[in-house]
Amino acid sequence: MAAEETRGEFAAAVREARTPRRLEAGGITRLAYDVSGIPGASRLPRALVVLLENCVRRASSDEEAVRLARRVVDAGLAGTQGEEIDYMPSRVLFQDFTGVPVFVDFASMRDAMEKRGGDASKVSPKVPCTLVVDHSVIADVAGTPDAAERNLSIEATRNRERFSFLKWAAHSFDNVRIVPPGEGICHQLNIERFCKVVATDTLADEGQDVACFDTLVGTDSHTTTANGLGVLAWGVGGIEAEAAALGQPISMLVPPVVELRLTGRLRDGVSGMDLALTVAQALRAAEVVGCLVEVTGDGVATLSATQRACVANMTPEYGATTTLFPVDGQAVSYLTLTGRDAGEVEFAQAYLRMEGVLGAGSGRVYSRTIELDLSEVETSLAGPSRPHARVTPAGLGERFRSSLAEHGRAMSDEAVTLRFGDDEVALRHGAIAIAAITSCTTATDPAMMVAAGLLARNAVERGLKPLPWVKKVLAPGSHATSLMLARAGLLEPLAKLGFHICGFGCMSCIGNSGSIAPQLHEVADRLELTSVLSGNRNFDGRISPDVSQNYLCEPALVVAYSLAGTMDCDLTSEPVGEGANGPVSLSDLMPSDAEVRQVLDRVLTPELFDEGGRGLWTGSSAWAGIDAPSSQTFRWDEESTYVRRAPYFDDAIASPVIRVSGARALAMLGDFVTTDHISPAGAIAADSPAARYLREHGVEDKDFNTYGSRRGNHEVMVRGTFANVKLQNALADGRSGGWTRDFVDGEVKSIFDAAEDYRGNGVPLVVVAGKMYGSGSSRDWAGKGPALLGVRAVIAQSFERIHRSNLVQMGILPLQFLEGQSAQSLGLDGSETFDISAVDVSGGLPASRECEVIARKGDGREVRFRCVVRVDTPMEGSYVVAGGILPFVLDELVEA
């Protein structure tokens, strides 16, 4: 068939799909855009069918729909990255650490709109936005029956300003719902309560309900948890989420889709977390950064929906955008179990069947295939500082000791003797400071939580006792989880081992571990302390500044290692501890899959989820007692240290050409620098510029709270940029943390103070880094902070997807060394001055995909090299021209 004729047929099919049809099922009637008849659609990965439908439905004209549909289909059938498309998710999910600054920006945008003489009410979300307050609770109190109640009260007092602001936002903006503190973790609540699989298009103007795929972006990397239910979702930076919430489509290149084909079945006793860590290791090695991963194969049907969610949750840890599972019988059963309306579930299946994506299917085209035999997955941990650094219990001791050597410490039989109550204990390197059952990764899966409870029951029956130096944290991701454990009779044995419920939130996984035992804190510089948690992040300095090595594993193993008291052990050959009748091994304690299933069959019912969800939007009396103003624009308190008007609209500089001359390196960094390194979320160190600022504003040290909780105050956050205590900057003369050499006066000082000195002397700044710069959390402040410090460009070997976008959205140029080049290969040491040739983005994409960088050394020698300008789409170029995405969106609203 002639190409002209083929193109004509394709265009006709797209135009036909642009006419919505009536779909009736489950007693529900909605309009729907059926893209299954578009040539090539049936061979596309399911994820690209979702993008195809989105483009067809949301296009402003038939011509645009044909153009965008062709880009999706061509890229999908070629198995390659495609051209730019606009993608509009159906909703946005926020957690409070990243959500507060988003609404601060909205409030600031209303001020800017009013200043321009426009209608401030135009600044309001156009799609449904849900914010869950789950990152503010800290395990200040642990190991006591009233820990959860006390921590909730402390949280409300400590965060009163932030919570008042959030309540104002919920009242003042359209399409905003807030889940108060103490209800659960956003990603667990998302799949238990919010995910619909098929949603309605709130932006449609057809006059009646229009069905669409349930799609979302979230201001947390682990928004991908929803992929376990077959919902296309991923994390974005807060600034990109703001634009999406305001109705601005996300500009993206059609991504390549990698197939993860599962065969076989998990062996008895192997958990969803073991699988997730195995997948993380395999896909990190396979270099799937920026790809969509889609899961297929006979093995998929053997996994529960929540085991799938666990795997999907870990997606950011190997740099992919999604790990999408099919909507099949397992997913439908979970929707029914968790109380979704039966008619909506029936309608969802009819819609997916119409689009040709119900179930796993076959015959789809992928860019490449990675195979994994589930029967080969084994019990696993990951650590000491990377989620993909998998290790088995048998290899843990060796991993610990090799990491100890990397930290410059040697193993020794010498112990530190500490007193706990009436007892003296001798502790060595590897002592566990924190053992935490926490995080949306594992708390979402009922089987893993029940297994932890059964192991605790078995340990109590054998006479094992909790160890006094180990701080125990139990933070369920929803009230349904705690109800399940209570009805199974498993909360009591967990409590007997010290695992009392501390609250309902992220806690240790985000770094809100609270203080460790004071005795351990005093010797943290002498002992290599460890933590073990059932979370998804274990980056340097994240869990606690006192803890050097952090290990991830399933909840049952968290309990087991808490009883062993050290990570320098092999629980496959050494006992967990001494019981009433002698040594007790791990095999004595671990329950079988049949035992777990017997409990789940008894207690896991739709009624349990119904009861667990009651009062979800109400909150505690402490929340109800927080006053909130009522006004169209926010009344800023100039004395506030939590919420301050954002400066991005005042400071934005619009320019079609970016030039950098005479820049200095603010930091010279290595590989795998995470957003935790760039913008930490945890404790504010007493000797930091942020601490100095807070003291100057009358805040006592005990009330510093965390960087995450103060993200609504740019003054704190800019001072906290690059302030992670574990940051390794080659310009800091061997000093760890937020330090650098100021080449104006030659002194080593805090990065913030150096940046201020450079600013005063009119010196622009760059950051030089290695591979995968900006890995980890989707943290908008990792882009905002450097921009406020005066960083104009980041020169790195490669970038994590979300962080690269955030840099562009804040007007910072991401420049990538050419393949095979690095700072080391070019002989750069960070003492140079840097000139970057003009980058012209007036036409959207850079006029040249490469620019020249000249690094001048102190003796006059020049190192010239070229970099790829990673402004990847015309829309990103438009953001740069406008001075950032926020000024760009404001301009759009003013002109609307």
VEXPAGU-273102 format. One record per residue (C-alpha): residue in one letter; z, x, y. Coordinates in steps of 0.5 Angstrom, whole numbers, plus 500, padded with zeros to 3 digits. Layout:
BEGIN
AZXY;...
END
This chain:
BEGIN
M500500500;A498503507;A504505511;E502500517;E502495512;T509497509;R512498516;G510491517;E513488511;F519491513;A519489520;A518482518;A524482513;V529485518;R526479523;E528474517;A535477516;R536476523;T536468522;P543467520;R543462514;R549457512;L553460506;E558455503;A563457498;G571455497;G570449501;I568454507;T562454511;R559459515;L553463518;A551469515;Y546475516;D543476509;V540483509;S539483501;G531482502;I530488506;P526493502;G530498500;A537495501;S538494493;R538501492;L542503498;P550505497;R554499498;A557503505;L550503508;V549496506;V555494510;L552499516;L545495515;E548488516;N552491522;C546493525;V542487524;R547482526;R549486532;A542488535;S540486542;S533484540;D529484534;E525490536;E532494536;A534491529;V528493526;R529500529;L536501527;A535498520;R529503519;R534509520;V539506515;V534505510;D530511511;A537516511;G540512505;L534512500;A533520502;G540521501;T540525508;Q544524514;G540520519;E539518526;E543515531;I546508530;D551503533;Y556501529;M561495531;P567494527;S570487526;R577489528;V582495530;L588498527;F593502531;Q600505529;D605506535;F604514536;T597513537;G597506539;V602507545;P597512549;V591507548;F595501551;V597506557;D590508558;F588500558;A593499563;S591505567;M584502566;R586496569;D589500575;A582503576;M578497576;E582494581;K582500585;R574499585;G575492587;G573489580;D577484576;A582487572;S582482567;K576484564;V580490561;S582487555;P580488547;K574484545;V576484538;P582483534;C587489535;T593490530;L599495532;V604496527;V610500530;D611504524;H612511526;S618511531;V623510526;I627517524;A631518518;D637520523;V642517517;A640518510;G644517504;T648511506;P648504504;D647502512;A642507513;A636502514;E640498519;R643504523;N636507524;L633501526;S638500531;I638507534;E630507534;A630500538;T635504543;R631511543;N625507544;R626501549;E621504554;R616504549;F617498546;S618494552;F611497554;L608494548;K611487548;W608487555;A601489552;A602484547;H603479552;S598481557;F592483553;D587478549;N586479542;V593484541;R598483535;I604487534;V608488528;P615490530;P619496528;G622495521;E617491517;G613497514;I607502514;C601500517;H596502512;Q600498506;L601492511;N593492512;I592492504;E597487503;R597482509;F591484513;C584486509;K580480508;V574483505;V570478509;A571477516;T568473522;D564476527;T569475534;L563477538;A558472535;D555467540;E552462535;G557457537;Q560457530;D563462525;V559468523;A561471516;C561479516;F564485512;D571486514;T570493517;L575497521;V577503525;G584505526;T588510530;D590514524;S586518519;H589514513;T586508515;T581509509;T587506505;A583500505;N577503502;G581502495;L580494496;G572495498;V573495506;L569500510;A574503514;W576510517;G580513522;V578515529;G581518535;G585513540;I580514545;E574512541;A578506538;E579504545;A572503546;A571500540;A577495542;L573494548;G567492545;Q563499546;P560500539;I561507536;S555511536;M554515529;L549518525;V547515519;P552519514;P550522507;V553518502;V556522496;E557519489;L564520486;R563518479;L569516474;T569516467;G574515462;R581513463;L588516466;R593518460;D599515459;G604518465;V599520469;S599517476;G595514482;M598520486;D596525480;L589523481;A589523489;L591530489;T586532483;V580528487;A583532494;Q582538491;A575537487;L572534494;R575539498;A571544494;A565540494;E565540502;V564533503;V566534510;G563528515;C560524508;L561517506;V564518499;E563512494;V566511487;T562509481;G562509474;D566506468;G572509470;V573505476;A575499472;T581502469;L584503476;S588498479;A587496486;T593500489;Q591506485;R584506488;A588505495;C592512493;V586515492;A582513498;N588514503;M587522501;T580521504;P582525510;E585531506;Y578533504;G574531510;A570525508;T569519512;T571514507;T572514499;L569507498;F571503492;P567497489;V570490490;D570487483;G575484479;Q581488480;A580488488;V580480487;S586480483;Y590484488;L587479493;T590473489;L596477488;T598478495;G597471497;R590471500;D587464501;A584462494;G578459498;E577465502;V577469496;E572465493;F568465500;A568473500;Q565473493;A560469495;Y558473501;L558479497;R554476492;M549474497;E549481500;G548484493;V554488493;L559485489;G562489483;A560496482;G552495481;S548501479;G541504481;R543506488;V541512491;Y546518493;S545524496;R549528490;T554526485;I560529483;E563527476;L570526474;D573525467;L580521468;S582523462;E583530464;V587529470;E594532469;T601531473;S600534479;L603537486;A600540492;G603545497;P606549500;S602547506;R595544504;P594537501;H588539497;A592546494;R594542487;V598545482;T602543476;P609543475;A608549470;G605553475;L609551481;G614557481;E609562481;R606558487;F612558491;R613565490;S606567492;S607563498;L614566499;A611573499;E605571504;H611569509;G614576508;R620575504;A621577497;M624574491;S631576490;D637574485;E642574492;A644568494;V647564500;T654561499;L655555502;R660550502;F659542501;G665538502;D670541497;D665545493;E661552494;V654552492;A650559491;L643557494;R637561493;H630561496;G626555494;A632550495;I630543497;A632541504;I629534504;A626529498;A623523501;I620517497;T615515503;S608514506;C603509505;T600514500;T604512494;A609506496;T603502496;D602502489;P608498485;A607502479;M609509482;M615506486;V617502479;A616509475;A621512480;G626507480;L626507472;L626515472;A633514477;R636509472;N634514466;A638520470;V644516472;E644513464;R644521462;G650523467;L646526472;K648527479;P645528486;L646535489;P649535496;W644540500;V638535498;K637530504;K634524500;V630519504;L627512501;A622509506;P618503503;G612501506;S613494506;H619489504;A615486498;T616493495;S624493497;L624486494;M620488488;L625494486;A631490488;R628484483;A627490478;G634492478;L632499480;L635500488;E642501485;P640507480;L636510486;A642509491;K646512486;L642518486;G642518494;F636514495;H638509499;I633505504;C633509510;G628504514;F621501513;G616506516;C613513515;M619517516;S618524513;C611524512;I610524520;G615529521;N621524522;S625527517;G631527522;S636533521;I637537515;A644539512;P647543518;Q649548513;L642549511;H640549518;E644555520;V641559514;A634557515;D632563518;R635567511;L633562506;E626559504;L627552504;T623547501;S621539501;V618535496;L615528498;S611523496;G606523502;N599525504;R601531509;N605537508;F602542514;D606547517;G612545521;R610538520;I616535515;S621539519;P621545523;D627548518;V623548512;S617553510;Q614550504;N612542503;Y610539496;L607533495;C607529489;E609522486;P615518487;A618519480;L617527481;V621527488;V627524484;A626529479;Y626535483;S631532488;L636533482;A633540480;G635542487;T629547488;M622548488;D622555484;C622552477;D618550472;L620543469;T616543463;S620548460;E627548464;P632542465;V632538471;G639538471;E646538466;G647531464;A654528461;N651531454;G648537456;P641539459;V636533461;S629535461;L623531465;S620528459;D627525457;L627521464;M619520465;P618512463;S612511459;D606506462;A608501458;E615501461;V612500468;R608495466;Q613491463;V617491469;L611489473;D609483469;R616481470;V617482478;L610482481;T608475483;P605472489;E611469491;L614476492;F609478497;D610471500;E617472501;G616480503;G611478509;R616472512;G618474519;L613480519;W611478527;T618476529;G622483528;S630484529;S635482534;A634489537;W627488538;A628481541;G633483546;I628488549;D625485556;A618486557;P615484564;S609479565;S603481569;Q596483569;T597490571;F603494569;R608496574;W609503573;D616506573;E615513576;E622515573;S620514566;T619519561;Y616515556;V610511560;R606514565;R599512568;A594516565;P590521570;Y583521566;F580516571;D582520577;D580527574;A574525571;I568530574;A561527572;S556532571;P549532567;V550540566;I556543564;R557551566;V563555564;S563562567;G569567567;A573563562;R579566558;A581565551;L587561551;A588562544;M585566538;L586562532;G584562525;D582557519;F584550518;V588549525;T590542524;T591537529;D599538528;H598545530;I594543537;S598537538;P605536534;A608529533;G615532531;A621535534;I621537541;A624545541;A629546545;D626552548;S619549550;P616547556;A616540554;A624540553;R624544560;Y621538563;L625533560;R631536562;E629537569;H628529569;G635528567;V634527559;E639530555;D637534549;K640529544;D635524547;F629528547;N626524541;T619527538;Y612528541;G609522537;S614518541;R613520548;R605520547;G605515553;N607521558;H601526559;E606530562;V610531556;M604531552;V600537556;R606541555;G607540548;T599542546;F599548541;A607547541;N607547533;V612552531;K608555526;L602556530;Q599563529;N595565535;A592572535;L594573543;A601572542;D603579539;G606576532;R610571535;S609564532;G609558536;G606555542;W605562546;T600566548;R598572553;D596571560;F591575562;V592574569;D599578569;G599581562;E605577560;V606573553;K609566555;S608559553;I601556553;F603551558;D605556563;A599561562;A595555563;E598553569;D597560571;Y590560570;R589553573;G592556580;N587562579;G581558578;V580561571;P577556566;L579556559;V576556552;V579556545;V576561539;A577558532;G575559525;K573554520;M575546520;Y578546527;G582540528;S583538521;G588533519;S590527523;S586523528;R590525534;D587523540;W592528544;A589534540;G583532545;K587530551;G592535551;P587541551;A583538557;L589537561;L590544560;G583546563;V580548556;R572547557;A570549551;V572550543;I568556540;A569555532;Q566556525;S566549524;F570542526;E573536523;R569530524;I574526528;H576532532;R570534534;S568527537;N575527541;L573534544;V566531546;Q570524549;M574528553;G569532556;I570539552;L564542549;P565544541;L561550540;Q559552533;F558559531;L551560528;E552560520;G555567518;Q558569524;S565568527;A570572532;Q571577527;S564579525;L562579532;G568583534;L572579539;D579579540;G580574545;S581579551;E574578553;T572573559;F567568557;D560566560;I557560557;S550558559;A548552562;V548546557;D544540560;V546533557;S542529562;G537526557;G543524552;L542530547;P543537549;A536539552;S537545547;R541545541;E544552542;C547556548;E548563549;V555566550;I557572553;A563575552;R565581556;K570586554;G575590559;D571596559;G564592561;R561592554;E558585553;V558581546;R552576546;F551571541;R549564540;C552557539;V550550536;V552545542;R555540537;V554534542;D551530536;T548524539;P545521545;M551517546;E556523546;G551526551;S552520556;Y560520555;V559528557;V555526563;A560521565;G566525565;G569522558;I568516554;L574512558;P570513565;F564511561;V567505559;L570503565;D563504569;E560499563;L566494565;V565494572;E557493572;A558487567;
END
